[in-house]
Amino acid sequence: MRPAAPAAPAVPAAPSQADVRTTLSPEPATVAPGRIFQLNVSTDLITGTVPELATVITLPRGLTYQRPTEHNDLEYIRCVPSADGRTVTCRSLDAPHEHVWEQLAVRIDPDVAVGTTLPITATTVIGDAVDTHPEDNTASVSVTAGSGPDLGVVWKQDRISVRPGEDVHTELVLTNHGPGAVRYTAVRFWMGWDYWPKPGYDQGCWADPGELTCDVLDLAAGESRTYSFTWNFPAKAAGTTYRVPTGVYPTGLLDPNPANDEAPITFTITKPATPAPKPTPTGPATPAAPATPPAATGVTPQGGGGGLAATGSDGLPLAGAAAALVLTGGVLVARARGRRREQGSPAH
């Protein structure tokens, strides 16, 4: 019997073909040192199939990826930086692989000199697939370290500890420390729903649910704008601390000093002092009965007894009767809170 002929070796499958396109864009493209900008990364499968799909972003020295700290964050799972931080690989975790889309936070390091241009590249990874148009598998952009006006806010308040029902006057000062003018900015307060300044503040301020915004259209270098507010807290706020986060809006990424962009204001609302208890008033003390009754003079005892002092029906001396006076009182102050109005008149 003739032995069977050996099987022909398996022909490896031809690599799949696909067309994949990668784009990259910073937002904005000019940022002050120390500031964080948004890097938009997108890789899309145009045609075909790929066994894997990833985008490798390469950052130069001077740029640092700000990875999320929450391990359950999808970006934390999909995008992994290298040990030296110079590359970040973002993968498609869904099959079939069709998209990689991320908005990464990247910081320009504080020691980068103003005017420095920092190049960024993104390259597509598609496993052993063959891209029919490889020229769009890589994208390159650059970010420039720049500088603009330094805006800062600071609160002035006559005191932090306040009593319910008393007016507290405060001022918020927004200053353009330069260089250059600011054409539009605003100050935003996040006050929640409980307590607001009294109506009558600047007409440039307008209310939104839970917040107040004050607009500034022009502010030259060295110029300041002051907003005055009066606060008055109700009795129910006693014993609490009220904090209002306040900051420049929108945050300018060319502002070289982000530390002075925010200035929260805090009030400590005190509890009223507890009055000392008043002593209960009492009547005059009843004199003690003499140990030996005085001898009768000119009176003939009846029934074999001696003379007796006059008494009431309960046997107590009438001269020793007294009444205790107890005073009670209180004031309940209720402050109605109406619907906030736009244009600086939220009634709270």
Salt bridges, closest charged atoms under 4 A:
ASP19 OD2 - HIS133 ND1 3.62
ASP44 OD1 - HIS99 ND1 2.68
GLU52 OE1 - ARG91 NH1 3.06
GLU102 OE2 - ARG78 NE 2.51
ASP136 OD2 - ARG21 NE 3.40
ASP158 OD2 - ARG159 NH1 3.05
GLU166 OE1 - ARG159 NH2 3.56
GLU166 OE1 - ARG163 NH2 3.36
ASP167 OD1 - LYS198 NZ 3.27
ASP202 OD2 - ARG225 NH2 3.02
GLU211 OE2 - ARG188 NE 3.53
ASP218 OD1 - ARG183 NH1 3.53
ASP261 OD2 - ARG35 NH2 2.63
